[in-house]
Amino acid sequence: MPRITSVEVVDVRFPTSLTRDGSDAMNKDGDYSAAYVVLHTDDPELTGHGFTFTIGRGNDLCVAAAAQRGRPLVGRDVDVLCADLGGIYRELQSDTQLRWLGPDKGVVHLALAAVMNAVWDLAARRAGKPLWRLLCDMSPEELVDAADLKYLSDVLTRDEAIALLADREAGRGLRIKELEVTGYPCYTTSAGWLGYSDDKLRRLCEEAVASGYKHVKLKVGSSLADDIRRCGIAREVIGSDGHLMIDANQVWDVPEAIEWVKELARFEPLWIEEPTSPDDVLGHAAVRQAVAPIGVATGEHAMNRVLFKQFFQAGAIDFCQLDAARLGSVNEVLAVYLMAAKFGVPVCPHAGGVGLCELVQHLSIFDYVAVSASLENRVTEFVDHLHEHFVDPCIVRDGAYVLPTAPGYSAEMRRPSLATYTFPTGSYWATRDRAEPVA
């Protein structure tokens, strides 16, 4: 039986600040980065890969925390780990000394996501299945055993979660066949970064429409005049039938958010994303009430399932945007999906970072097949950059994710990419002019 022999953690950074890819009102010059984890076993054909996402400085802190999180896995029997994915999550998550630094938030929680993403990838590879299929083949009881339902029983009990999944179980096969034909719908943010010129914005919106996208998202929040002009360009290009979303990336106070969104209401946005602090549940509820029928979306910076519980309880959001590398991996993601299904809130995962598209395609497919059984008002983010650095990159065709077929969580990075972009020793960073600003 294979055992884990070592946990490799790599600081990987891509210089996206040079082209302003990823730029928004709050984060103007990020270098998209990953604390990348590889679980090595004594079987050279069996490894597990995972990561968490950052935007440059501080990625080394996540790397150090992931090394701490992963240390207890060394020497473990892979078959035993994979037989109890809920148990190993709870063991790592409950480390009392590391937990004190959170709990369930910050660098130590990002590190837990990186390590547990690698564990889930290992489990899927061992089973010879893509992660979405591994999840869809699990029974309601197995899924709930894996989910982190701690602190949630006031809104979702174990029995309720099992009953919800059991109610959808019969149609799983038909929904898989449907997605094999149609793919899972996605939207593009690639056109709308705040640092792009108007000409580039127009060109990229035109390319998005030509590629089959019906949903386009723009970053807003630095200048109202600029936002009015840029939203006008986007609306003109995508037409009245296209869906426009806007994203402020937390830059506003609540009254400012309400005033600003009302000014942009003429462009009929489907949602305003992160209109204020990601921790302000009641602030989101106030914005939602004031700007309806424009929806409110948030979640990429929601640090744990308890905060999502409060968003649902308060009726504060119309769209749930969980993040596969900020929550505590699949275990905590499962809990949020289950709560969202109970409250009737569509989940539209955040994927605007390196590797996140590769992960969330699996989660969205699983959601439709086994949890929500609905595509209504559901669309998953896609950003068209950095996929070339992955062994099994996501594929988007006609505005939809094609179902992954390779075993695993699609998280493995190419070794040449690691040799080039490992910070600070990779060939790119070692030779880069140090006079250039490093994000």
MIMIZA-623192 format. One record per residue (C-alpha): y negated, x negated, z negated. Coordinates in steps of 0.05 Angstrom, whole numbers, plus 5000, padded with zeros to 4 digits. Example, Ala and Ser with C-alpha at 12.3 -4.5 7.8 and 13.67 -1.06 7.14 Angstrom:
<recs>
<rec yy="5090" xx="4754" zz="4844"/>
<rec yy="5021" xx="4727" zz="4857"/>
</recs>
This chain:
<recs>
<rec yy="5000" xx="5000" zz="5000"/>
<rec yy="4932" xx="4971" zz="5019"/>
<rec yy="4882" xx="4950" zz="4966"/>
<rec yy="4807" xx="4937" zz="4969"/>
<rec yy="4797" xx="4862" zz="4967"/>
<rec yy="4721" xx="4856" zz="4970"/>
<rec yy="4656" xx="4895" zz="4978"/>
<rec yy="4608" xx="4865" zz="5028"/>
<rec yy="4535" xx="4888" zz="5024"/>
<rec yy="4485" xx="4867" zz="5078"/>
<rec yy="4409" xx="4874" zz="5082"/>
<rec yy="4397" xx="4898" zz="5153"/>
<rec yy="4326" xx="4908" zz="5180"/>
<rec yy="4301" xx="4927" zz="5249"/>
<rec yy="4229" xx="4912" zz="5269"/>
<rec yy="4209" xx="4983" zz="5288"/>
<rec yy="4139" xx="4972" zz="5260"/>
<rec yy="4122" xx="4933" zz="5323"/>
<rec yy="4126" xx="4995" zz="5368"/>
<rec yy="4106" xx="5046" zz="5314"/>
<rec yy="4174" xx="5080" zz="5321"/>
<rec yy="4181" xx="5122" zz="5258"/>
<rec yy="4107" xx="5124" zz="5243"/>
<rec yy="4078" xx="5184" zz="5206"/>
<rec yy="4020" xx="5202" zz="5161"/>
<rec yy="4052" xx="5171" zz="5099"/>
<rec yy="4093" xx="5114" zz="5130"/>
<rec yy="4054" xx="5080" zz="5184"/>
<rec yy="4091" xx="5014" zz="5195"/>
<rec yy="4163" xx="5019" zz="5172"/>
<rec yy="4218" xx="4972" zz="5193"/>
<rec yy="4279" xx="5017" zz="5194"/>
<rec yy="4331" xx="4985" zz="5149"/>
<rec yy="4399" xx="4996" zz="5117"/>
<rec yy="4435" xx="4971" zz="5055"/>
<rec yy="4501" xx="4966" zz="5093"/>
<rec yy="4567" xx="4966" zz="5056"/>
<rec yy="4636" xx="4944" zz="5082"/>
<rec yy="4698" xx="4956" zz="5041"/>
<rec yy="4750" xx="4904" zz="5061"/>
<rec yy="4824" xx="4914" zz="5047"/>
<rec yy="4885" xx="4870" zz="5052"/>
<rec yy="4901" xx="4908" zz="5116"/>
<rec yy="4856" xx="4875" zz="5169"/>
<rec yy="4858" xx="4939" zz="5209"/>
<rec yy="4831" xx="4983" zz="5153"/>
<rec yy="4759" xx="4979" zz="5129"/>
<rec yy="4707" xx="5027" zz="5104"/>
<rec yy="4633" xx="5027" zz="5126"/>
<rec yy="4573" xx="5061" zz="5096"/>
<rec yy="4499" xx="5052" zz="5084"/>
<rec yy="4435" xx="5080" zz="5056"/>
<rec yy="4370" xx="5081" zz="5093"/>
<rec yy="4303" xx="5049" zz="5075"/>
<rec yy="4242" xx="5027" zz="5115"/>
<rec yy="4236" xx="4953" zz="5098"/>
<rec yy="4211" xx="4921" zz="5034"/>
<rec yy="4255" xx="4940" zz="4976"/>
<rec yy="4318" xx="4943" zz="5018"/>
<rec yy="4341" xx="4882" zz="4979"/>
<rec yy="4339" xx="4924" zz="4915"/>
<rec yy="4386" xx="4975" zz="4946"/>
<rec yy="4432" xx="4918" zz="4968"/>
<rec yy="4435" xx="4890" zz="4897"/>
<rec yy="4448" xx="4959" zz="4868"/>
<rec yy="4502" xx="4974" zz="4920"/>
<rec yy="4537" xx="4909" zz="4901"/>
<rec yy="4537" xx="4934" zz="4828"/>
<rec yy="4561" xx="5003" zz="4849"/>
<rec yy="4617" xx="4977" zz="4891"/>
<rec yy="4645" xx="4924" zz="4844"/>
<rec yy="4693" xx="4972" zz="4807"/>
<rec yy="4728" xx="4986" zz="4874"/>
<rec yy="4755" xx="4916" zz="4882"/>
<rec yy="4830" xx="4915" zz="4871"/>
<rec yy="4838" xx="4991" zz="4877"/>
<rec yy="4896" xx="5022" zz="4915"/>
<rec yy="4867" xx="5055" zz="4977"/>
<rec yy="4918" xx="5112" zz="4977"/>
<rec yy="4901" xx="5129" zz="4905"/>
<rec yy="4826" xx="5129" zz="4920"/>
<rec yy="4834" xx="5173" zz="4981"/>
<rec yy="4877" xx="5222" zz="4943"/>
<rec yy="4821" xx="5236" zz="4894"/>
<rec yy="4753" xx="5228" zz="4928"/>
<rec yy="4721" xx="5271" zz="4876"/>
<rec yy="4749" xx="5229" zz="4820"/>
<rec yy="4724" xx="5162" zz="4846"/>
<rec yy="4655" xx="5192" zz="4859"/>
<rec yy="4652" xx="5218" zz="4787"/>
<rec yy="4675" xx="5151" zz="4760"/>
<rec yy="4622" xx="5111" zz="4798"/>
<rec yy="4568" xx="5163" zz="4786"/>
<rec yy="4580" xx="5165" zz="4711"/>
<rec yy="4571" xx="5090" zz="4699"/>
<rec yy="4527" xx="5099" zz="4638"/>
<rec yy="4488" xx="5034" zz="4643"/>
<rec yy="4471" xx="5044" zz="4717"/>
<rec yy="4460" xx="5118" zz="4706"/>
<rec yy="4405" xx="5102" zz="4656"/>
<rec yy="4365" xx="5074" zz="4714"/>
<rec yy="4366" xx="5142" zz="4749"/>
<rec yy="4398" xx="5186" zz="4732"/>
<rec yy="4417" xx="5215" zz="4800"/>
<rec yy="4355" xx="5187" zz="4833"/>
<rec yy="4321" xx="5123" zz="4857"/>
<rec yy="4352" xx="5059" zz="4879"/>
<rec yy="4417" xx="5067" zz="4840"/>
<rec yy="4429" xx="5135" zz="4872"/>
<rec yy="4415" xx="5108" zz="4941"/>
<rec yy="4465" xx="5053" zz="4926"/>
<rec yy="4517" xx="5105" zz="4904"/>
<rec yy="4507" xx="5139" zz="4972"/>
<rec yy="4519" xx="5074" zz="5009"/>
<rec yy="4583" xx="5058" zz="4972"/>
<rec yy="4612" xx="5128" zz="4973"/>
<rec yy="4594" xx="5136" zz="5047"/>
<rec yy="4638" xx="5075" zz="5057"/>
<rec yy="4694" xx="5106" zz="5015"/>
<rec yy="4692" xx="5170" zz="5056"/>
<rec yy="4693" xx="5129" zz="5120"/>
<rec yy="4753" xx="5091" zz="5093"/>
<rec yy="4788" xx="5156" zz="5077"/>
<rec yy="4775" xx="5185" zz="5147"/>
<rec yy="4799" xx="5121" zz="5181"/>
<rec yy="4861" xx="5120" zz="5138"/>
<rec yy="4875" xx="5192" zz="5160"/>
<rec yy="4861" xx="5175" zz="5233"/>
<rec yy="4808" xx="5230" zz="5237"/>
<rec yy="4733" xx="5234" zz="5247"/>
<rec yy="4701" xx="5253" zz="5182"/>
<rec yy="4682" xx="5323" zz="5204"/>
<rec yy="4756" xx="5337" zz="5220"/>
<rec yy="4779" xx="5307" zz="5154"/>
<rec yy="4733" xx="5355" zz="5118"/>
<rec yy="4752" xx="5415" zz="5161"/>
<rec yy="4825" xx="5402" zz="5148"/>
<rec yy="4815" xx="5404" zz="5072"/>
<rec yy="4831" xx="5468" zz="5035"/>
<rec yy="4777" xx="5505" zz="4997"/>
<rec yy="4805" xx="5478" zz="4932"/>
<rec yy="4806" xx="5407" zz="4957"/>
<rec yy="4734" xx="5412" zz="4981"/>
<rec yy="4710" xx="5440" zz="4915"/>
<rec yy="4748" xx="5387" zz="4877"/>
<rec yy="4709" xx="5335" zz="4917"/>
<rec yy="4642" xx="5369" zz="4908"/>
<rec yy="4594" xx="5351" zz="4852"/>
<rec yy="4581" xx="5418" zz="4818"/>
<rec yy="4556" xx="5390" zz="4753"/>
<rec yy="4493" xx="5426" zz="4728"/>
<rec yy="4501" xx="5480" zz="4781"/>
<rec yy="4543" xx="5534" zz="4746"/>
<rec yy="4482" xx="5578" zz="4733"/>
<rec yy="4478" xx="5589" zz="4808"/>
<rec yy="4547" xx="5569" zz="4835"/>
<rec yy="4613" xx="5568" zz="4797"/>
<rec yy="4677" xx="5534" zz="4821"/>
<rec yy="4709" xx="5602" zz="4833"/>
<rec yy="4650" xx="5626" zz="4875"/>
<rec yy="4652" xx="5562" zz="4916"/>
<rec yy="4726" xx="5569" zz="4930"/>
<rec yy="4718" xx="5642" zz="4949"/>
<rec yy="4660" xx="5626" zz="4996"/>
<rec yy="4701" xx="5573" zz="5033"/>
<rec yy="4764" xx="5616" zz="5034"/>
<rec yy="4725" xx="5672" zz="5066"/>
<rec yy="4708" xx="5626" zz="5125"/>
<rec yy="4775" xx="5592" zz="5129"/>
<rec yy="4809" xx="5637" zz="5181"/>
<rec yy="4758" xx="5623" zz="5236"/>
<rec yy="4755" xx="5547" zz="5231"/>
<rec yy="4797" xx="5534" zz="5293"/>
<rec yy="4757" xx="5581" zz="5338"/>
<rec yy="4691" xx="5550" zz="5316"/>
<rec yy="4717" xx="5480" zz="5330"/>
<rec yy="4737" xx="5502" zz="5400"/>
<rec yy="4667" xx="5531" zz="5410"/>
<rec yy="4633" xx="5466" zz="5390"/>
<rec yy="4679" xx="5426" zz="5435"/>
<rec yy="4647" xx="5464" zz="5492"/>
<rec yy="4575" xx="5472" zz="5469"/>
<rec yy="4564" xx="5415" zz="5420"/>
<rec yy="4521" xx="5424" zz="5358"/>
<rec yy="4447" xx="5439" zz="5373"/>
<rec yy="4395" xx="5387" zz="5356"/>
<rec yy="4321" xx="5375" zz="5360"/>
<rec yy="4283" xx="5312" zz="5378"/>
<rec yy="4231" xx="5275" zz="5337"/>
<rec yy="4228" xx="5217" zz="5386"/>
<rec yy="4167" xx="5245" zz="5422"/>
<rec yy="4124" xx="5258" zz="5361"/>
<rec yy="4113" xx="5195" zz="5321"/>
<rec yy="4041" xx="5191" zz="5297"/>
<rec yy="4028" xx="5122" zz="5325"/>
<rec yy="4041" xx="5142" zz="5397"/>
<rec yy="3985" xx="5153" zz="5447"/>
<rec yy="3972" xx="5221" zz="5478"/>
<rec yy="3999" xx="5197" zz="5544"/>
<rec yy="4064" xx="5173" zz="5511"/>
<rec yy="4069" xx="5238" zz="5472"/>
<rec yy="4062" xx="5279" zz="5536"/>
<rec yy="4112" xx="5236" zz="5574"/>
<rec yy="4164" xx="5239" zz="5519"/>
<rec yy="4156" xx="5314" zz="5511"/>
<rec yy="4167" xx="5322" zz="5586"/>
<rec yy="4229" xx="5279" zz="5582"/>
<rec yy="4255" xx="5319" zz="5523"/>
<rec yy="4247" xx="5385" zz="5560"/>
<rec yy="4281" xx="5355" zz="5622"/>
<rec yy="4338" xx="5332" zz="5578"/>
<rec yy="4352" xx="5402" zz="5552"/>
<rec yy="4316" xx="5402" zz="5485"/>
<rec yy="4289" xx="5469" zz="5462"/>
<rec yy="4261" xx="5441" zz="5396"/>
<rec yy="4210" xx="5385" zz="5389"/>
<rec yy="4180" xx="5358" zz="5325"/>
<rec yy="4112" xx="5325" zz="5316"/>
<rec yy="4084" xx="5285" zz="5258"/>
<rec yy="4018" xx="5311" zz="5231"/>
<rec yy="3971" xx="5299" zz="5172"/>
<rec yy="3925" xx="5241" zz="5186"/>
<rec yy="3870" xx="5277" zz="5224"/>
<rec yy="3863" xx="5352" zz="5236"/>
<rec yy="3826" xx="5341" zz="5301"/>
<rec yy="3881" xx="5294" zz="5325"/>
<rec yy="3935" xx="5344" zz="5303"/>
<rec yy="3902" xx="5401" zz="5341"/>
<rec yy="3897" xx="5359" zz="5404"/>
<rec yy="3969" xx="5332" zz="5399"/>
<rec yy="3999" xx="5400" zz="5382"/>
<rec yy="3963" xx="5428" zz="5442"/>
<rec yy="3994" xx="5376" zz="5487"/>
<rec yy="4063" xx="5389" zz="5460"/>
<rec yy="4057" xx="5465" zz="5464"/>
<rec yy="4032" xx="5459" zz="5535"/>
<rec yy="4092" xx="5417" zz="5555"/>
<rec yy="4148" xx="5454" zz="5519"/>
<rec yy="4120" xx="5522" zz="5537"/>
<rec yy="4118" xx="5587" zz="5499"/>
<rec yy="4194" xx="5591" zz="5496"/>
<rec yy="4202" xx="5523" zz="5464"/>
<rec yy="4203" xx="5511" zz="5389"/>
<rec yy="4151" xx="5465" zz="5359"/>
<rec yy="4160" xx="5437" zz="5288"/>
<rec yy="4108" xx="5397" zz="5249"/>
<rec yy="4121" xx="5346" zz="5194"/>
<rec yy="4068" xx="5322" zz="5144"/>
<rec yy="4113" xx="5274" zz="5106"/>
<rec yy="4086" xx="5294" zz="5037"/>
<rec yy="4014" xx="5274" zz="5051"/>
<rec yy="3978" xx="5337" zz="5027"/>
<rec yy="3962" xx="5371" zz="4961"/>
<rec yy="3982" xx="5444" zz="4960"/>
<rec yy="3914" xx="5476" zz="4976"/>
<rec yy="3903" xx="5424" zz="5032"/>
<rec yy="3971" xx="5439" zz="5060"/>
<rec yy="3957" xx="5513" zz="5064"/>
<rec yy="3889" xx="5503" zz="5097"/>
<rec yy="3914" xx="5451" zz="5147"/>
<rec yy="3976" xx="5492" zz="5168"/>
<rec yy="3933" xx="5554" zz="5178"/>
<rec yy="3890" xx="5513" zz="5226"/>
<rec yy="3953" xx="5494" zz="5265"/>
<rec yy="3983" xx="5564" zz="5264"/>
<rec yy="3954" xx="5577" zz="5333"/>
<rec yy="4009" xx="5532" zz="5361"/>
<rec yy="4063" xx="5575" zz="5329"/>
<rec yy="4103" xx="5521" zz="5294"/>
<rec yy="4173" xx="5541" zz="5272"/>
<rec yy="4164" xx="5502" zz="5207"/>
<rec yy="4120" xx="5456" zz="5168"/>
<rec yy="4162" xx="5400" zz="5139"/>
<rec yy="4147" xx="5364" zz="5073"/>
<rec yy="4078" xx="5396" zz="5064"/>
<rec yy="4069" xx="5365" zz="4995"/>
<rec yy="4105" xx="5324" zz="4942"/>
<rec yy="4181" xx="5328" zz="4952"/>
<rec yy="4190" xx="5342" zz="4877"/>
<rec yy="4141" xx="5401" zz="4874"/>
<rec yy="4185" xx="5462" zz="4877"/>
<rec yy="4131" xx="5512" zz="4858"/>
<rec yy="4081" xx="5478" zz="4905"/>
<rec yy="4129" xx="5490" zz="4963"/>
<rec yy="4137" xx="5562" zz="4941"/>
<rec yy="4062" xx="5571" zz="4942"/>
<rec yy="4056" xx="5540" zz="5011"/>
<rec yy="4113" xx="5583" zz="5037"/>
<rec yy="4080" xx="5647" zz="5012"/>
<rec yy="4012" xx="5628" zz="5042"/>
<rec yy="4033" xx="5605" zz="5112"/>
<rec yy="4088" xx="5655" zz="5129"/>
<rec yy="4115" xx="5670" zz="5180"/>
<rec yy="4113" xx="5595" zz="5191"/>
<rec yy="4174" xx="5568" zz="5154"/>
<rec yy="4174" xx="5513" zz="5102"/>
<rec yy="4225" xx="5457" zz="5108"/>
<rec yy="4240" xx="5399" zz="5061"/>
<rec yy="4296" xx="5357" zz="5031"/>
<rec yy="4298" xx="5288" zz="5061"/>
<rec yy="4267" xx="5261" zz="4997"/>
<rec yy="4301" xx="5311" zz="4950"/>
<rec yy="4339" xx="5263" zz="4906"/>
<rec yy="4396" xx="5306" zz="4881"/>
<rec yy="4432" xx="5373" zz="4882"/>
<rec yy="4394" xx="5397" zz="4820"/>
<rec yy="4327" xx="5394" zz="4856"/>
<rec yy="4357" xx="5432" zz="4914"/>
<rec yy="4383" xx="5484" zz="4865"/>
<rec yy="4312" xx="5495" zz="4841"/>
<rec yy="4285" xx="5501" zz="4912"/>
<rec yy="4337" xx="5555" zz="4926"/>
<rec yy="4325" xx="5591" zz="4859"/>
<rec yy="4250" xx="5592" zz="4870"/>
<rec yy="4254" xx="5616" zz="4942"/>
<rec yy="4212" xx="5556" zz="4960"/>
<rec yy="4241" xx="5536" zz="5028"/>
<rec yy="4264" xx="5568" zz="5093"/>
<rec yy="4302" xx="5507" zz="5118"/>
<rec yy="4342" xx="5457" zz="5077"/>
<rec yy="4337" xx="5385" zz="5103"/>
<rec yy="4388" xx="5346" zz="5062"/>
<rec yy="4396" xx="5272" zz="5075"/>
<rec yy="4464" xx="5239" zz="5081"/>
<rec yy="4441" xx="5174" zz="5051"/>
<rec yy="4395" xx="5198" zz="4995"/>
<rec yy="4442" xx="5248" zz="4963"/>
<rec yy="4504" xx="5218" zz="4930"/>
<rec yy="4545" xx="5218" zz="4994"/>
<rec yy="4591" xx="5273" zz="5018"/>
<rec yy="4607" xx="5295" zz="4947"/>
<rec yy="4536" xx="5317" zz="4931"/>
<rec yy="4523" xx="5340" zz="5003"/>
<rec yy="4581" xx="5389" zz="4995"/>
<rec yy="4548" xx="5420" zz="4934"/>
<rec yy="4482" xx="5430" zz="4971"/>
<rec yy="4516" xx="5462" zz="5031"/>
<rec yy="4553" xx="5510" zz="4985"/>
<rec yy="4490" xx="5530" zz="4949"/>
<rec yy="4452" xx="5538" zz="5014"/>
<rec yy="4506" xx="5584" zz="5040"/>
<rec yy="4503" xx="5627" zz="4978"/>
<rec yy="4427" xx="5633" zz="4982"/>
<rec yy="4428" xx="5644" zz="5057"/>
<rec yy="4384" xx="5583" zz="5073"/>
<rec yy="4401" xx="5546" zz="5138"/>
<rec yy="4414" xx="5472" zz="5131"/>
<rec yy="4380" xx="5428" zz="5184"/>
<rec yy="4395" xx="5357" zz="5161"/>
<rec yy="4344" xx="5301" zz="5165"/>
<rec yy="4365" xx="5245" zz="5211"/>
<rec yy="4302" xx="5205" zz="5227"/>
<rec yy="4328" xx="5137" zz="5207"/>
<rec yy="4376" xx="5083" zz="5229"/>
<rec yy="4447" xx="5110" zz="5229"/>
<rec yy="4429" xx="5177" zz="5200"/>
<rec yy="4443" xx="5214" zz="5265"/>
<rec yy="4512" xx="5182" zz="5266"/>
<rec yy="4526" xx="5211" zz="5197"/>
<rec yy="4494" xx="5280" zz="5200"/>
<rec yy="4530" xx="5301" zz="5263"/>
<rec yy="4594" xx="5303" zz="5222"/>
<rec yy="4561" xx="5343" zz="5166"/>
<rec yy="4530" xx="5395" zz="5212"/>
<rec yy="4596" xx="5406" zz="5249"/>
<rec yy="4632" xx="5414" zz="5183"/>
<rec yy="4579" xx="5463" zz="5158"/>
<rec yy="4588" xx="5509" zz="5218"/>
<rec yy="4663" xx="5505" zz="5219"/>
<rec yy="4678" xx="5512" zz="5145"/>
<rec yy="4617" xx="5534" zz="5105"/>
<rec yy="4562" xx="5574" zz="5139"/>
<rec yy="4601" xx="5597" zz="5200"/>
<rec yy="4533" xx="5608" zz="5233"/>
<rec yy="4487" xx="5571" zz="5281"/>
<rec yy="4429" xx="5619" zz="5270"/>
<rec yy="4365" xx="5580" zz="5256"/>
<rec yy="4406" xx="5516" zz="5250"/>
<rec yy="4386" xx="5454" zz="5289"/>
<rec yy="4398" xx="5381" zz="5268"/>
<rec yy="4350" xx="5324" zz="5278"/>
<rec yy="4361" xx="5271" zz="5331"/>
<rec yy="4320" xx="5207" zz="5342"/>
<rec yy="4337" xx="5166" zz="5403"/>
<rec yy="4335" xx="5095" zz="5378"/>
<rec yy="4379" xx="5041" zz="5346"/>
<rec yy="4444" xx="5075" zz="5365"/>
<rec yy="4465" xx="5014" zz="5405"/>
<rec yy="4477" xx="4977" zz="5340"/>
<rec yy="4536" xx="5022" zz="5321"/>
<rec yy="4608" xx="5016" zz="5343"/>
<rec yy="4615" xx="5091" zz="5350"/>
<rec yy="4545" xx="5117" zz="5367"/>
<rec yy="4530" xx="5190" zz="5368"/>
<rec yy="4526" xx="5224" zz="5436"/>
<rec yy="4475" xx="5278" zz="5453"/>
<rec yy="4481" xx="5318" zz="5516"/>
<rec yy="4436" xx="5376" zz="5538"/>
<rec yy="4403" xx="5379" zz="5469"/>
<rec yy="4468" xx="5380" zz="5429"/>
<rec yy="4511" xx="5331" zz="5391"/>
<rec yy="4579" xx="5320" zz="5424"/>
<rec yy="4635" xx="5323" zz="5374"/>
<rec yy="4656" xx="5253" zz="5351"/>
<rec yy="4728" xx="5235" zz="5363"/>
<rec yy="4737" xx="5166" zz="5333"/>
<rec yy="4766" xx="5161" zz="5263"/>
<rec yy="4714" xx="5151" zz="5208"/>
<rec yy="4642" xx="5169" zz="5192"/>
<rec yy="4612" xx="5134" zz="5253"/>
<rec yy="4579" xx="5085" zz="5205"/>
<rec yy="4605" xx="5017" zz="5228"/>
<rec yy="4552" xx="4969" zz="5254"/>
<rec yy="4565" xx="4918" zz="5308"/>
<rec yy="4575" xx="4847" zz="5283"/>
<rec yy="4526" xx="4817" zz="5334"/>
<rec yy="4473" xx="4866" zz="5309"/>
<rec yy="4485" xx="4843" zz="5238"/>
<rec yy="4481" xx="4770" zz="5260"/>
<rec yy="4413" xx="4784" zz="5291"/>
<rec yy="4380" xx="4831" zz="5242"/>
<rec yy="4407" xx="4812" zz="5173"/>
<rec yy="4346" xx="4797" zz="5130"/>
<rec yy="4321" xx="4742" zz="5123"/>
<rec yy="4376" xx="4698" zz="5153"/>
<rec yy="4392" xx="4734" zz="5218"/>
<rec yy="4370" xx="4702" zz="5282"/>
<rec yy="4313" xx="4750" zz="5293"/>
<rec yy="4282" xx="4744" zz="5224"/>
<rec yy="4295" xx="4669" zz="5218"/>
<rec yy="4256" xx="4655" zz="5281"/>
<rec yy="4202" xx="4708" zz="5277"/>
<rec yy="4131" xx="4684" zz="5271"/>
<rec yy="4117" xx="4691" zz="5196"/>
<rec yy="4045" xx="4707" zz="5212"/>
<rec yy="4068" xx="4775" zz="5237"/>
<rec yy="4066" xx="4830" zz="5184"/>
<rec yy="4135" xx="4846" zz="5157"/>
<rec yy="4143" xx="4917" zz="5132"/>
</recs>
